[in-house]
């Protein structure tokens, strides 16, 4: 079904670490997989560096180098089986984020490297599917972030120009995707990654708290539509 929304402003949101704090559920699923195969669990302080490139990367990063290919595939299967059942046990929006989505009348879309079915399952279980005009995962298109394809496809999907599109994320993967798609980027520091990791892809704006982001988005989208804030 086509979603009819005015193409005033398109905001593309990363999911894990930007919109939602999913750390506990992801850590539990990852450690369930590696421990079932007899390996040591992942420490939470190390975990943050593993998120952002999808399930396969996450699970493989948690396994030791000597783990054979068949065990790696088995670990992914274990992860998925557990995670599907517990995907929203402790995952919640970062405080204040849902208010932005509900109050800012623009086109909101998720562009994540998590598998699309998992993105949709998580958002569905959180009962917030209606807040997003589209949900894109790491397997939706041929390429995923940091490739610009998912970003470009969303602009085409909604007929929104580069000047009216914004990508918000917590990692350099997001910043690179936005930069390569020639749109403005916003880095947030409350997530898992580091949006300032590479000088070449530094975000246009950086926020350390949700209140600051909310005020900025209201002003930015208002200025594009010619409103006075």
C-alpha positions in Angstrom: 0.0 0.0 0.0 1.4 3.4 -1.0 1.7 5.9 1.9 0.7 9.4 1.0 2.7 12.0 2.9 3.8 15.5 1.9 7.4 15.4 0.7 8.4 18.3 3.0 11.2 16.5 4.8 12.5 13.0 5.0 14.3 11.8 8.1 16.2 8.5 7.9 16.9 6.9 11.2 19.3 4.2 12.1 17.7 1.7 14.5 20.0 0.0 17.1 21.8 2.6 19.1 20.0 5.6 17.6 16.3 5.0 18.0 16.4 2.1 20.4 18.6 0.8 23.2 18.7 -2.9 22.2 22.0 -3.7 23.9 20.7 -6.1 26.5 18.7 -8.2 24.1 21.5 -8.3 21.5 24.1 -9.2 24.1 21.9 -12.0 25.5 21.2 -13.5 22.1 24.9 -13.3 21.1 26.1 -14.9 24.2 23.5 -17.6 24.0 24.9 -18.5 20.6 28.6 -18.5 21.5 28.2 -20.2 24.9 26.1 -23.0 23.4 29.1 -23.8 21.2 31.4 -23.7 24.2 33.0 -20.3 23.7 33.4 -17.5 26.2 30.6 -14.8 26.4 31.1 -11.4 25.0 31.8 -8.6 27.5 29.3 -5.7 27.2 32.0 -3.1 27.0 33.4 -4.9 23.9 30.0 -5.4 22.4 29.5 -1.8 21.3 32.2 -2.1 18.7 30.5 -5.1 17.1 27.1 -3.6 16.3 26.1 -1.8 13.1 26.9 -4.3 10.4 24.1 -6.9 10.8 23.6 -10.2 12.5 26.3 -12.1 10.6 29.0 -9.6 11.4 27.9 -9.4 15.1 27.9 -13.1 15.7 31.2 -13.7 13.8 32.8 -10.9 15.8 31.8 -12.6 19.0 33.5 -15.9 18.0 37.2 -16.6 18.3 39.3 -16.7 15.1 39.7 -20.5 15.3 35.9 -21.1 15.1 35.3 -23.2 11.9 32.8 -22.1 9.3 30.2 -24.7 10.2 30.2 -23.5 13.8 29.8 -19.9 12.7 26.7 -20.8 10.7 25.4 -22.8 13.6 26.0 -19.8 15.9 24.0 -17.5 13.6 21.1 -20.0 13.6 21.1 -20.2 17.4 21.3 -16.4 17.6 18.3 -15.9 15.3 16.2 -18.6 17.0 16.7 -17.0 20.4 16.6 -13.4 19.3 13.3 -13.8 17.5 11.6 -14.9 20.7 13.3 -12.2 22.9 13.7 -9.4 20.4 11.8 -6.8 22.5 12.3 -8.2 26.0 14.3 -5.2 27.2 14.6 -3.1 24.1 13.1 0.4 24.4 13.3 3.8 22.7 16.0 6.0 24.1 14.1 8.5 26.4 12.5 11.3 24.3 12.9 9.6 20.9 9.3 8.4 20.6 8.1 11.9 21.3 10.1 13.2 18.3 8.6 10.6 16.0 5.1 11.4 17.2 5.3 15.1 17.2 7.3 15.9 14.1 5.0 15.7 11.1 7.5 14.7 8.4 8.4 11.4 6.7 10.2 9.1 9.2 11.9 5.9 7.8 14.2 3.3 9.3 17.4 2.5 7.5 19.2 -0.2 9.4 21.8 -2.9 8.7 19.8 -5.3 10.8 17.8 -7.8 8.6 14.6 -6.3 7.5 12.4 -9.0 9.0 14.0 -8.5 12.4 13.6 -4.7 12.1 9.9 -5.1 11.3 9.4 -7.7 14.1 11.1 -5.5 16.7 9.1 -2.4 15.7 5.9 -4.4 15.5 6.4 -5.8 19.0 7.0 -2.3 20.3 3.7 -1.3 18.7 5.1 1.6 16.8 4.9 0.6 13.2 2.6 3.4 12.4 5.3 5.9 13.2 7.4 4.9 10.2 6.6 5.3 6.5 9.1 2.6 5.6 11.5 0.2 7.2 14.7 -0.8 5.4 17.0 -3.5 6.6 20.5 -4.6 5.6 19.1 -7.1 3.2 16.3 -5.0 1.6 18.5 -3.9 -1.3 21.6 -5.3 -3.0 23.8 -3.0 -0.9 23.6 -1.8 2.7 25.2 1.0 4.7 27.9 2.4 4.3 26.8 2.1 0.6 24.5 4.9 -0.2 22.0 2.7 -2.0 19.4 2.4 0.8 19.5 6.2 1.3 19.1 7.0 -2.4 16.3 4.4 -2.7 14.4 6.1 0.1 14.7 9.6 -1.5 13.4 8.1 -4.7 10.6 6.2 -2.9 9.2 9.4 -1.4 10.2 11.9 -4.0 12.3 14.0 -1.6 15.4 15.9 -2.7 18.9 15.6 -1.2 18.5 19.0 0.4 15.3 17.9 2.3 16.7 14.6 3.5 18.5 13.9 6.8 20.2 10.8 8.1 20.6 10.3 11.8 22.8 7.6 13.3 25.3 6.6 16.0 28.1 5.2 13.9 30.5 6.1 11.1 28.7 3.5 8.9 25.7 5.8 9.0 27.8 8.9 8.4 29.5 7.4 5.4 26.2 6.3 3.8 24.8 9.8 4.2 27.9 11.5 2.9 28.1 9.2 -0.2 24.4 9.9 -0.9 25.2 13.7 -0.7 22.8 14.4 2.1 23.2 16.0 5.5 24.0 13.8 8.5 23.4 13.9 12.2 25.6 11.9 14.6 24.3 11.0 18.1 26.6 9.9 20.9 24.2 8.0 23.1 24.4 4.8 21.0 26.9 2.0 20.4 29.2 3.4 17.8 31.2 6.6 17.2 29.9 8.9 14.5 33.1 10.9 14.7 35.4 8.0 14.0 36.6 9.1 10.6 37.3 12.7 9.6 36.3 12.1 6.0 32.7 11.3 7.1 32.2 13.6 10.0 28.5 14.4 10.5 27.2 17.9 9.8 25.8 18.1 13.3 26.4 16.1 16.5 24.1 15.7 19.5 24.8 14.3 23.0 21.2 14.4 24.2 17.8 13.8 22.7 16.4 17.2 23.8 19.0 19.0 21.7 18.2 16.7 18.7 14.5 17.4 19.1 14.9 21.2 19.1 17.3 21.0 16.1 14.9 18.8 14.0 12.0 21.1 14.7 13.9 24.1 13.5 15.5 22.3 10.5 12.3 20.8 9.1 10.4 24.1 9.9 13.0 26.1 7.9 12.6 23.8 4.9 8.8 24.3 4.9 9.1 28.0 5.3 7.6 28.1 8.8 8.8 30.3 11.5 9.8 28.5 14.7 
